[in-house]
Amino acid sequence: MLVSFILLGKYLESKAKGKTSDALAKLIDLAPDTACLLTMNDERNALSETWWLKGPGIQEKQHLLLKSGDKV
């Protein structure tokens, strides 16, 4: 009986890991391919659109321009 509980636990764990992997893959697919980086002045006003960045080039604390329909 104890062996059956252990096997059931291992089965449920592997099933949960598979669902987690699928969910993470779908989440990564939601990331935008490019984003428009804005240059800010000292008064925190946007000066201009500087350039388009690829996904890995985006870092924290950067100001990005999002348009309707863009995925975040």
ABEGO torsion letter per residue (X at the ends): XAAAAAAAAAAAAAAAAAAAAAAAAAAAAABBABBBBBBBBAAGBBABBABBBBAAABBBGBBBBBBBGBBX
